[in-house]
Amino acid sequence: MSNVQIADEVQRRRTFAIISHPDAGKTTLTEKLLLFSGAIHIAGSVKARKASRHATSDWMEIEKQRGISVASSVMQMLYRDCVINLLDTPGHKDFSEDTYRVLTAVDAALMVIDAANGVEPQTRRLIEVCRQRDTPILTFVNKMDREGKEPLELLDEIEQELGMPCVPMTWPVGQGKAFGGIVDLRKQQMRLFKAGADKRSDEGDEVVPLSQADTLRARFGHDYALAEQNIELLTAAAPAFDEAAFVAAKQTPVFFGSGVNNFGVQEVLDALVDLAPPPASRHVTRADGSEHEVPPQSAGFSGVVFKVQANMDPSHRDRIAFVRVNSGRYTSGMKLRVQRTAKELRPTSVVTFLSQRREAVEEAYAGDIIGFTTHGGVQLGDTITDSEAPASFGTYTGLPFFAPELFQTVELANPMKSKQLQQGLLQLGEEGAIQVFRPTVGGSMLLGAVGQLQFEVVQHRLKAEYSVDVRLTGSRFHGARWVTCDDDAAMRKFTDEAASKLALDAADTLAYLMTSPYDLRLTQDRHPKVVFHPLREHAGLALQQAA
């Protein structure tokens, strides 16, 4: 296939993540986008423990029990001749690492805001990650059918938090019990609100052109007049939509609606196709530290593993490596290579996803998310290329591994299950569900986490997926730093003196486990030639360049 044909396919791709604070309605909106694209015909809903239906994107048993997303999920759908790759992420702060890694794999983000609560703490953290990567953000203000903050107040709050101007694309008429619908400023029409259901209901919606403003004023009275005033004010004061500014993450288009009622979803889906950018070039770092850009339309296939998930199908004990395709075209049976090890990758199957449902991949292009079924040899952050790519191709960088702040020791309830425990922790560590540390001088395995709920999920999964009961007890450690050193003698001195505080993580990278910030400062003073990295990828780059 020619580069021109590959470029045409790349232009059809839209890859985005949905981000929000917990309970803002993110997973519900995910369901409704699938519904409106035709990918599903009836939406699940996040319900109580014994509900018979659950969100399509929530596939883990613990997610169904608690009604929360604890792992990101991937869904691909076709809409208006575009291939849309949608990544649903956990909203809970304890699973922020998974969300941060997913954000490295997308070209845009859809931020969901609860109209009553505005911009909440977890949303702020995710906004910061998007800002660091200059990821374009579309904003959806959800739950307009409930009483909430005034729309102008919400816009001001979003602008303050994002540090960029808002450009309303739709505007609400009333809210709460008086919610009458939304004015579509792009199409100059008003869609009238009615409560939705699990099935798509937009086809029966009443749409009135703004040229019939007298009819709308008579029907909605003060609420419509206020909406007209606000729209006039915004038209005069707010900047017009600028596609280049949006793509550069310097303004955000804003939409209003009610995801649970299927309302305002159509406008968001159309905007994702019309406004969200297709895949762009990505940076690759070579072993010598030099960088180059890989265009998405280049002929050679390449991608990066941003997620590894074990036991998506418990009956098959499988492991799926999720790969964001960054360039070229993947075809079925293609010979692949892991750049980190220079070894050939032979996946038993390659699939696309609708959450836990899978379909075999015949071909995929930049922007697509594909899954390789593997039995080891692939880690988070690995760069995958076709076998024709040179060994000097380099690696895609930027996948974050944060130093954990919480540690617990693993104690096995049944000593006869030690083999299953080792396998379970190895796989859960490799997929990034938890950080697993093996002390270099022996002793119990340690689990490191960003949030307490990660420990509970791992304990649940060890029992459900590996039939292993474990007790988790407190640890004396309260932080970690990955260590590198260019001076062999200085490194030996450090490892001899700090042996009781050293451990290897799931990628066999050496880490120093600290008991307090003072402990770290003291150790740094004693060993000035040793570098202590708060992010594992920085340690990995240092080791790669040293080699």
JOFEN-V963926 format. One record per residue. N is the residue number from 1. SS is DSSP state (alpha for helix, beta for strand, coil for the rest). PSI is psi in whole degrees, -180 to 180 (none if undefined). OMEGA is omega in whole degrees, -180 to 180 (* if undefined). Layout:
n:N ss:SS psi:PSI omega:OMEGA
n:N ss:SS psi:PSI omega:OMEGA
//
This chain:
n:1 ss:coil psi:139 omega:-177
n:2 ss:coil psi:162 omega:177
n:3 ss:alpha psi:-32 omega:180
n:4 ss:alpha psi:-43 omega:179
n:5 ss:alpha psi:-40 omega:177
n:6 ss:alpha psi:-42 omega:180
n:7 ss:alpha psi:-39 omega:178
n:8 ss:alpha psi:-41 omega:179
n:9 ss:alpha psi:-40 omega:180
n:10 ss:alpha psi:-39 omega:-179
n:11 ss:alpha psi:-20 omega:179
n:12 ss:coil psi:-11 omega:-172
n:13 ss:beta psi:139 omega:170
n:14 ss:beta psi:120 omega:-177
n:15 ss:beta psi:117 omega:-175
n:16 ss:beta psi:160 omega:177
n:17 ss:beta psi:149 omega:173
n:18 ss:beta psi:126 omega:-177
n:19 ss:beta psi:148 omega:177
n:20 ss:beta psi:172 omega:168
n:21 ss:coil psi:153 omega:176
n:22 ss:coil psi:142 omega:175
n:23 ss:coil psi:13 omega:176
n:24 ss:coil psi:-11 omega:178
n:25 ss:coil psi:22 omega:-176
n:26 ss:alpha psi:-50 omega:-177
n:27 ss:alpha psi:-35 omega:176
n:28 ss:alpha psi:-43 omega:179
n:29 ss:alpha psi:-38 omega:176
n:30 ss:alpha psi:-48 omega:178
n:31 ss:alpha psi:-45 omega:-174
n:32 ss:alpha psi:-32 omega:174
n:33 ss:alpha psi:-40 omega:176
n:34 ss:alpha psi:-41 omega:-179
n:35 ss:alpha psi:-47 omega:-176
n:36 ss:alpha psi:-24 omega:178
n:37 ss:alpha psi:-12 omega:-178
n:38 ss:coil psi:6 omega:-179
n:39 ss:coil psi:-33 omega:174
n:40 ss:coil psi:162 omega:-176
n:41 ss:coil psi:-12 omega:175
n:42 ss:coil psi:131 omega:-174
n:43 ss:coil psi:138 omega:169
n:44 ss:coil psi:171 omega:174
n:45 ss:coil psi:150 omega:-178
n:46 ss:coil psi:107 omega:-172
n:47 ss:coil psi:-171 omega:-176
n:48 ss:coil psi:174 omega:-171
n:49 ss:coil psi:-40 omega:-173
n:50 ss:coil psi:17 omega:180
n:51 ss:coil psi:150 omega:-178
n:52 ss:coil psi:-18 omega:178
n:53 ss:coil psi:148 omega:179
n:54 ss:coil psi:169 omega:180
n:55 ss:coil psi:139 omega:179
n:56 ss:coil psi:-36 omega:-175
n:57 ss:coil psi:-11 omega:178
n:58 ss:coil psi:107 omega:-174
n:59 ss:coil psi:-19 omega:180
n:60 ss:coil psi:145 omega:-180
n:61 ss:alpha psi:-41 omega:-179
n:62 ss:alpha psi:-29 omega:177
n:63 ss:alpha psi:-41 omega:-180
n:64 ss:alpha psi:-36 omega:-180
n:65 ss:alpha psi:-43 omega:-173
n:66 ss:alpha psi:-16 omega:-179
n:67 ss:coil psi:27 omega:177
n:68 ss:coil psi:158 omega:174
n:69 ss:coil psi:126 omega:177
n:70 ss:coil psi:-2 omega:175
n:71 ss:coil psi:146 omega:177
n:72 ss:coil psi:151 omega:177
n:73 ss:beta psi:158 omega:-172
n:74 ss:beta psi:135 omega:178
n:75 ss:beta psi:134 omega:179
n:76 ss:beta psi:136 omega:180
n:77 ss:beta psi:159 omega:177
n:78 ss:beta psi:135 omega:178
n:79 ss:beta psi:126 omega:179
n:80 ss:coil psi:47 omega:177
n:81 ss:coil psi:14 omega:175
n:82 ss:beta psi:146 omega:174
n:83 ss:beta psi:114 omega:-176
n:84 ss:beta psi:122 omega:176
n:85 ss:beta psi:112 omega:-174
n:86 ss:beta psi:128 omega:179
n:87 ss:beta psi:116 omega:176
n:88 ss:beta psi:135 omega:-175
n:89 ss:coil psi:156 omega:174
n:90 ss:coil psi:140 omega:177
n:91 ss:coil psi:-25 omega:-175
n:92 ss:coil psi:136 omega:-175
n:93 ss:alpha psi:-27 omega:-179
n:94 ss:alpha psi:-16 omega:-180
n:95 ss:alpha psi:27 omega:-175
n:96 ss:alpha psi:-29 omega:179
n:97 ss:alpha psi:-44 omega:180
n:98 ss:alpha psi:-43 omega:179
n:99 ss:alpha psi:-44 omega:180
n:100 ss:alpha psi:-41 omega:-179
n:101 ss:alpha psi:-39 omega:178
n:102 ss:alpha psi:-38 omega:-178
n:103 ss:alpha psi:-18 omega:175
n:104 ss:coil psi:-14 omega:-174
n:105 ss:coil psi:1 omega:-174
n:106 ss:coil psi:165 omega:179
n:107 ss:coil psi:-9 omega:179
n:108 ss:beta psi:165 omega:178
n:109 ss:beta psi:144 omega:174
n:110 ss:beta psi:111 omega:-177
n:111 ss:beta psi:126 omega:-180
n:112 ss:beta psi:126 omega:-179
n:113 ss:beta psi:133 omega:174
n:114 ss:beta psi:123 omega:-176
n:115 ss:coil psi:-28 omega:-179
n:116 ss:coil psi:-32 omega:-172
n:117 ss:coil psi:-16 omega:-180
n:118 ss:beta psi:-151 omega:-178
n:119 ss:coil psi:119 omega:-175
n:120 ss:coil psi:169 omega:-171
n:121 ss:alpha psi:-47 omega:-178
n:122 ss:alpha psi:-34 omega:177
n:123 ss:alpha psi:-38 omega:180
n:124 ss:alpha psi:-43 omega:-179
n:125 ss:alpha psi:-41 omega:-179
n:126 ss:alpha psi:-37 omega:176
n:127 ss:alpha psi:-42 omega:-179
n:128 ss:alpha psi:-41 omega:178
n:129 ss:alpha psi:-43 omega:179
n:130 ss:alpha psi:-39 omega:-180
n:131 ss:alpha psi:-41 omega:-179
n:132 ss:alpha psi:-32 omega:-178
n:133 ss:coil psi:2 omega:-176
n:134 ss:coil psi:43 omega:179
n:135 ss:coil psi:124 omega:178
n:136 ss:beta psi:141 omega:-177
n:137 ss:beta psi:125 omega:167
n:138 ss:beta psi:145 omega:-176
n:139 ss:beta psi:131 omega:176
n:140 ss:beta psi:116 omega:177
n:141 ss:beta psi:112 omega:-172
n:142 ss:beta psi:166 omega:173
n:143 ss:coil psi:40 omega:177
n:144 ss:coil psi:-13 omega:177
n:145 ss:coil psi:2 omega:175
n:146 ss:coil psi:160 omega:178
n:147 ss:coil psi:136 omega:-179
n:148 ss:coil psi:-164 omega:179
n:149 ss:coil psi:158 omega:177
n:150 ss:coil psi:141 omega:-178
n:151 ss:alpha psi:-41 omega:179
n:152 ss:alpha psi:-37 omega:177
n:153 ss:alpha psi:-41 omega:179
n:154 ss:alpha psi:-44 omega:180
n:155 ss:alpha psi:-44 omega:180
n:156 ss:alpha psi:-41 omega:180
n:157 ss:alpha psi:-43 omega:180
n:158 ss:alpha psi:-42 omega:179
n:159 ss:alpha psi:-41 omega:180
n:160 ss:alpha psi:-42 omega:-176
n:161 ss:alpha psi:-41 omega:-178
n:162 ss:alpha psi:-26 omega:-175
n:163 ss:coil psi:28 omega:179
n:164 ss:coil psi:153 omega:-179
n:165 ss:beta psi:149 omega:175
n:166 ss:beta psi:142 omega:175
n:167 ss:beta psi:101 omega:-179
n:168 ss:beta psi:132 omega:175
n:169 ss:coil psi:-28 omega:171
n:170 ss:beta psi:161 omega:-179
n:171 ss:beta psi:135 omega:-175
n:172 ss:beta psi:148 omega:170
n:173 ss:beta psi:105 omega:-176
n:174 ss:coil psi:177 omega:175
n:175 ss:coil psi:170 omega:-177
n:176 ss:alpha psi:-137 omega:-179
n:177 ss:alpha psi:-22 omega:-180
n:178 ss:alpha psi:9 omega:-179
n:179 ss:coil psi:118 omega:-176
n:180 ss:coil psi:-18 omega:-180
n:181 ss:beta psi:-166 omega:-179
n:182 ss:beta psi:142 omega:173
n:183 ss:beta psi:121 omega:177
n:184 ss:beta psi:105 omega:-175
n:185 ss:coil psi:-20 omega:178
n:186 ss:coil psi:-40 omega:-176
n:187 ss:coil psi:-3 omega:179
n:188 ss:coil psi:55 omega:178
n:189 ss:beta psi:163 omega:177
n:190 ss:beta psi:128 omega:174
n:191 ss:beta psi:123 omega:-176
n:192 ss:beta psi:138 omega:-173
n:193 ss:coil psi:138 omega:165
n:194 ss:coil psi:148 omega:-179
n:195 ss:coil psi:135 omega:-179
n:196 ss:coil psi:-169 omega:179
n:197 ss:coil psi:-168 omega:180
n:198 ss:coil psi:-22 omega:179
n:199 ss:coil psi:152 omega:-178
n:200 ss:coil psi:132 omega:-174
n:201 ss:coil psi:7 omega:-174
n:202 ss:alpha psi:-24 omega:-175
n:203 ss:alpha psi:-25 omega:178
n:204 ss:alpha psi:5 omega:-179
n:205 ss:coil psi:147 omega:176
n:206 ss:coil psi:124 omega:-179
n:207 ss:beta psi:127 omega:-177
n:208 ss:beta psi:126 omega:178
n:209 ss:beta psi:149 omega:-178
n:210 ss:alpha psi:-14 omega:175
n:211 ss:alpha psi:-18 omega:177
n:212 ss:alpha psi:44 omega:-176
n:213 ss:alpha psi:-34 omega:-179
n:214 ss:alpha psi:-39 omega:178
n:215 ss:alpha psi:-42 omega:-179
n:216 ss:alpha psi:-38 omega:178
n:217 ss:alpha psi:-41 omega:-180
n:218 ss:alpha psi:-34 omega:-177
n:219 ss:alpha psi:-40 omega:-173
n:220 ss:alpha psi:-4 omega:172
n:221 ss:coil psi:-129 omega:-175
n:222 ss:alpha psi:-39 omega:-177
n:223 ss:alpha psi:-40 omega:179
n:224 ss:alpha psi:-40 omega:178
n:225 ss:alpha psi:-41 omega:178
n:226 ss:alpha psi:-40 omega:178
n:227 ss:alpha psi:-42 omega:178
n:228 ss:alpha psi:-44 omega:180
n:229 ss:alpha psi:-44 omega:-179
n:230 ss:alpha psi:-40 omega:179
n:231 ss:alpha psi:-42 omega:179
n:232 ss:alpha psi:-42 omega:179
n:233 ss:alpha psi:-46 omega:-178
n:234 ss:alpha psi:-37 omega:179
n:235 ss:alpha psi:-36 omega:-179
n:236 ss:alpha psi:-36 omega:-171
n:237 ss:alpha psi:-35 omega:-175
n:238 ss:coil psi:152 omega:178
n:239 ss:coil psi:154 omega:173
n:240 ss:coil psi:159 omega:179
n:241 ss:coil psi:131 omega:180
n:242 ss:coil psi:111 omega:-175
n:243 ss:alpha psi:-41 omega:-179
n:244 ss:alpha psi:-41 omega:179
n:245 ss:alpha psi:-38 omega:178
n:246 ss:alpha psi:-48 omega:-179
n:247 ss:alpha psi:-31 omega:178
n:248 ss:coil psi:7 omega:180
n:249 ss:coil psi:43 omega:179
n:250 ss:coil psi:0 omega:169
n:251 ss:beta psi:157 omega:-178
n:252 ss:beta psi:126 omega:173
n:253 ss:beta psi:141 omega:-174
n:254 ss:beta psi:136 omega:180
n:255 ss:beta psi:151 omega:178
n:256 ss:beta psi:151 omega:177
n:257 ss:coil psi:-165 omega:179
n:258 ss:beta psi:101 omega:-176
n:259 ss:alpha psi:-42 omega:-176
n:260 ss:alpha psi:-23 omega:179
n:261 ss:alpha psi:15 omega:-180
n:262 ss:coil psi:27 omega:-171
n:263 ss:beta psi:127 omega:-177
n:264 ss:coil psi:-3 omega:-177
n:265 ss:alpha psi:-40 omega:-179
n:266 ss:alpha psi:-43 omega:-179
n:267 ss:alpha psi:-38 omega:179
n:268 ss:alpha psi:-44 omega:-179
n:269 ss:alpha psi:-42 omega:177
n:270 ss:alpha psi:-39 omega:-180
n:271 ss:alpha psi:-35 omega:178
n:272 ss:alpha psi:-38 omega:178
n:273 ss:alpha psi:-43 omega:-173
n:274 ss:alpha psi:-35 omega:-170
n:275 ss:coil psi:-38 omega:-175
n:276 ss:coil psi:141 omega:-176
n:277 ss:coil psi:151 omega:171
n:278 ss:coil psi:174 omega:-180
n:279 ss:coil psi:145 omega:179
n:280 ss:coil psi:176 omega:178
n:281 ss:coil psi:152 omega:-180
n:282 ss:beta psi:149 omega:-177
n:283 ss:beta psi:139 omega:174
n:284 ss:beta psi:136 omega:179
n:285 ss:beta psi:127 omega:178
n:286 ss:coil psi:169 omega:-178
n:287 ss:coil psi:-30 omega:-179
n:288 ss:coil psi:4 omega:179
n:289 ss:coil psi:-10 omega:178
n:290 ss:coil psi:156 omega:-178
n:291 ss:beta psi:153 omega:171
n:292 ss:beta psi:161 omega:-179
n:293 ss:beta psi:140 omega:178
n:294 ss:beta psi:112 omega:179
n:295 ss:coil psi:145 omega:-178
n:296 ss:coil psi:-27 omega:-177
n:297 ss:coil psi:3 omega:179
n:298 ss:coil psi:153 omega:-171
n:299 ss:coil psi:-34 omega:-175
n:300 ss:coil psi:133 omega:179
n:301 ss:coil psi:136 omega:172
n:302 ss:beta psi:155 omega:179
n:303 ss:beta psi:176 omega:-179
n:304 ss:beta psi:140 omega:178
n:305 ss:beta psi:112 omega:-179
n:306 ss:beta psi:-5 omega:-179
n:307 ss:beta psi:140 omega:172
n:308 ss:beta psi:130 omega:-177
n:309 ss:beta psi:122 omega:177
n:310 ss:beta psi:147 omega:169
n:311 ss:coil psi:40 omega:171
n:312 ss:coil psi:-31 omega:172
n:313 ss:coil psi:94 omega:-174
n:314 ss:coil psi:-29 omega:-178
n:315 ss:coil psi:-18 omega:-179
n:316 ss:coil psi:-4 omega:178
n:317 ss:coil psi:46 omega:-174
n:318 ss:coil psi:165 omega:173
n:319 ss:beta psi:127 omega:-179
n:320 ss:beta psi:126 omega:172
n:321 ss:beta psi:116 omega:179
n:322 ss:beta psi:124 omega:-176
n:323 ss:beta psi:125 omega:171
n:324 ss:beta psi:119 omega:178
n:325 ss:beta psi:124 omega:-178
n:326 ss:beta psi:-23 omega:-180
n:327 ss:beta psi:157 omega:171
n:328 ss:coil psi:-157 omega:-175
n:329 ss:beta psi:129 omega:172
n:330 ss:beta psi:137 omega:174
n:331 ss:beta psi:151 omega:-177
n:332 ss:coil psi:131 omega:179
n:333 ss:coil psi:0 omega:-179
n:334 ss:coil psi:139 omega:176
n:335 ss:coil psi:130 omega:-174
n:336 ss:beta psi:161 omega:179
n:337 ss:beta psi:142 omega:171
n:338 ss:beta psi:116 omega:-174
n:339 ss:coil psi:-33 omega:-178
n:340 ss:coil psi:-40 omega:-176
n:341 ss:coil psi:-10 omega:-175
n:342 ss:coil psi:20 omega:-180
n:343 ss:beta psi:150 omega:178
n:344 ss:beta psi:139 omega:178
n:345 ss:beta psi:125 omega:-180
n:346 ss:coil psi:79 omega:180
n:347 ss:coil psi:144 omega:180
n:348 ss:coil psi:-25 omega:174
n:349 ss:coil psi:154 omega:177
n:350 ss:beta psi:129 omega:-170
n:351 ss:beta psi:161 omega:163
n:352 ss:beta psi:172 omega:-168
n:353 ss:beta psi:149 omega:155
n:354 ss:beta psi:82 omega:-170
n:355 ss:coil psi:-120 omega:-176
n:356 ss:coil psi:-11 omega:177
n:357 ss:beta psi:141 omega:-175
n:358 ss:beta psi:153 omega:174
n:359 ss:beta psi:141 omega:-180
n:360 ss:beta psi:141 omega:-178
n:361 ss:coil psi:127 omega:172
n:362 ss:coil psi:-38 omega:177
n:363 ss:beta psi:155 omega:178
n:364 ss:beta psi:152 omega:-176
n:365 ss:beta psi:172 omega:180
n:366 ss:coil psi:133 omega:-176
n:367 ss:coil psi:-26 omega:180
n:368 ss:coil psi:154 omega:174
n:369 ss:beta psi:119 omega:179
n:370 ss:beta psi:157 omega:-178
n:371 ss:beta psi:131 omega:176
n:372 ss:beta psi:127 omega:172
n:373 ss:beta psi:120 omega:-176
n:374 ss:beta psi:165 omega:176
n:375 ss:coil psi:35 omega:-180
n:376 ss:coil psi:171 omega:178
n:377 ss:coil psi:-2 omega:179
n:378 ss:coil psi:134 omega:-179
n:379 ss:coil psi:163 omega:172
n:380 ss:coil psi:134 omega:179
n:381 ss:coil psi:-6 omega:-180
n:382 ss:coil psi:141 omega:174
n:383 ss:beta psi:127 omega:180
n:384 ss:beta psi:132 omega:178
n:385 ss:beta psi:170 omega:170
n:386 ss:beta psi:162 omega:-174
n:387 ss:coil psi:-15 omega:-180
n:388 ss:coil psi:-16 omega:-178
n:389 ss:coil psi:141 omega:-180
n:390 ss:coil psi:154 omega:178
n:391 ss:alpha psi:-22 omega:-179
n:392 ss:alpha psi:8 omega:-178
n:393 ss:alpha psi:-41 omega:-179
n:394 ss:coil psi:-167 omega:-177
n:395 ss:beta psi:146 omega:172
n:396 ss:beta psi:135 omega:-176
n:397 ss:coil psi:171 omega:175
n:398 ss:coil psi:-1 omega:178
n:399 ss:coil psi:117 omega:-171
n:400 ss:coil psi:138 omega:169
n:401 ss:coil psi:103 omega:-175
n:402 ss:beta psi:148 omega:176
n:403 ss:coil psi:126 omega:180
n:404 ss:coil psi:153 omega:179
n:405 ss:coil psi:-13 omega:179
n:406 ss:beta psi:136 omega:-180
n:407 ss:beta psi:143 omega:173
n:408 ss:beta psi:148 omega:179
n:409 ss:beta psi:141 omega:-179
n:410 ss:beta psi:125 omega:175
n:411 ss:beta psi:127 omega:-176
n:412 ss:beta psi:127 omega:180
n:413 ss:coil psi:-38 omega:-180
n:414 ss:coil psi:106 omega:-177
n:415 ss:alpha psi:-23 omega:180
n:416 ss:alpha psi:-11 omega:-178
n:417 ss:alpha psi:19 omega:-175
n:418 ss:alpha psi:-36 omega:-180
n:419 ss:alpha psi:-43 omega:178
n:420 ss:alpha psi:-37 omega:179
n:421 ss:alpha psi:-45 omega:-180
n:422 ss:alpha psi:-44 omega:-179
n:423 ss:alpha psi:-44 omega:-179
n:424 ss:alpha psi:-48 omega:-179
n:425 ss:alpha psi:-37 omega:178
n:426 ss:alpha psi:-48 omega:-177
n:427 ss:alpha psi:-42 omega:179
n:428 ss:alpha psi:-34 omega:176
n:429 ss:alpha psi:-42 omega:-180
n:430 ss:alpha psi:-31 omega:-179
n:431 ss:alpha psi:-8 omega:177
n:432 ss:coil psi:9 omega:178
n:433 ss:coil psi:-29 omega:179
n:434 ss:coil psi:159 omega:174
n:435 ss:beta psi:126 omega:-176
n:436 ss:beta psi:129 omega:-179
n:437 ss:beta psi:131 omega:176
n:438 ss:beta psi:112 omega:179
n:439 ss:beta psi:137 omega:-176
n:440 ss:coil psi:-21 omega:-180
n:441 ss:coil psi:20 omega:179
n:442 ss:coil psi:175 omega:-177
n:443 ss:coil psi:178 omega:-176
n:444 ss:coil psi:150 omega:176
n:445 ss:coil psi:148 omega:179
n:446 ss:beta psi:140 omega:174
n:447 ss:beta psi:134 omega:177
n:448 ss:beta psi:139 omega:-176
n:449 ss:beta psi:160 omega:174
n:450 ss:coil psi:-34 omega:-178
n:451 ss:coil psi:154 omega:-176
n:452 ss:alpha psi:-35 omega:-176
n:453 ss:alpha psi:-24 omega:177
n:454 ss:alpha psi:-40 omega:179
n:455 ss:alpha psi:-43 omega:-178
n:456 ss:alpha psi:-41 omega:179
n:457 ss:alpha psi:-44 omega:-180
n:458 ss:alpha psi:-42 omega:178
n:459 ss:alpha psi:-42 omega:178
n:460 ss:alpha psi:-44 omega:-177
n:461 ss:alpha psi:-35 omega:177
n:462 ss:alpha psi:-40 omega:-180
n:463 ss:alpha psi:-45 omega:-175
n:464 ss:alpha psi:-36 omega:-172
n:465 ss:alpha psi:-22 omega:-177
n:466 ss:alpha psi:2 omega:179
n:467 ss:coil psi:41 omega:-179
n:468 ss:coil psi:122 omega:174
n:469 ss:coil psi:127 omega:178
n:470 ss:beta psi:152 omega:169
n:471 ss:beta psi:137 omega:178
n:472 ss:beta psi:123 omega:-179
n:473 ss:beta psi:163 omega:-177
n:474 ss:beta psi:160 omega:-180
n:475 ss:coil psi:157 omega:179
n:476 ss:coil psi:-9 omega:-177
n:477 ss:coil psi:146 omega:-177
n:478 ss:coil psi:21 omega:178
n:479 ss:beta psi:166 omega:-180
n:480 ss:beta psi:152 omega:172
n:481 ss:beta psi:134 omega:176
n:482 ss:beta psi:141 omega:-171
n:483 ss:beta psi:143 omega:173
n:484 ss:beta psi:160 omega:179
n:485 ss:coil psi:133 omega:180
n:486 ss:coil psi:-17 omega:-176
n:487 ss:coil psi:111 omega:-176
n:488 ss:alpha psi:-41 omega:-179
n:489 ss:alpha psi:-42 omega:179
n:490 ss:alpha psi:-36 omega:179
n:491 ss:alpha psi:-42 omega:179
n:492 ss:alpha psi:-42 omega:179
n:493 ss:alpha psi:-44 omega:180
n:494 ss:alpha psi:-48 omega:-177
n:495 ss:alpha psi:-31 omega:177
n:496 ss:alpha psi:-45 omega:-176
n:497 ss:alpha psi:-32 omega:-174
n:498 ss:coil psi:20 omega:-173
n:499 ss:alpha psi:-38 omega:-176
n:500 ss:alpha psi:-10 omega:-178
n:501 ss:alpha psi:14 omega:-179
n:502 ss:beta psi:145 omega:180
n:503 ss:beta psi:158 omega:176
n:504 ss:beta psi:137 omega:179
n:505 ss:coil psi:-170 omega:-176
n:506 ss:coil psi:-24 omega:179
n:507 ss:coil psi:14 omega:-179
n:508 ss:coil psi:30 omega:175
n:509 ss:coil psi:133 omega:-175
n:510 ss:beta psi:134 omega:180
n:511 ss:beta psi:147 omega:175
n:512 ss:beta psi:124 omega:180
n:513 ss:beta psi:124 omega:-174
n:514 ss:beta psi:151 omega:179
n:515 ss:coil psi:-16 omega:179
n:516 ss:coil psi:164 omega:175
n:517 ss:alpha psi:-35 omega:179
n:518 ss:alpha psi:-40 omega:178
n:519 ss:alpha psi:-44 omega:-180
n:520 ss:alpha psi:-46 omega:-179
n:521 ss:alpha psi:-41 omega:180
n:522 ss:alpha psi:-43 omega:-180
n:523 ss:alpha psi:-39 omega:178
n:524 ss:alpha psi:-40 omega:178
n:525 ss:alpha psi:-38 omega:-178
n:526 ss:alpha psi:-27 omega:-175
n:527 ss:coil psi:72 omega:-174
n:528 ss:coil psi:-20 omega:-179
n:529 ss:coil psi:-13 omega:179
n:530 ss:coil psi:134 omega:179
n:531 ss:beta psi:130 omega:-179
n:532 ss:beta psi:113 omega:-173
n:533 ss:beta psi:128 omega:176
n:534 ss:coil psi:-15 omega:177
n:535 ss:beta psi:134 omega:-176
n:536 ss:alpha psi:-34 omega:-177
n:537 ss:alpha psi:-28 omega:177
n:538 ss:alpha psi:-40 omega:176
n:539 ss:alpha psi:-41 omega:180
n:540 ss:alpha psi:-42 omega:178
n:541 ss:alpha psi:-41 omega:179
n:542 ss:alpha psi:-42 omega:180
n:543 ss:alpha psi:-40 omega:-180
n:544 ss:alpha psi:-43 omega:-179
n:545 ss:alpha psi:-35 omega:178
n:546 ss:alpha psi:-36 omega:-180
n:547 ss:coil psi:none omega:*
//
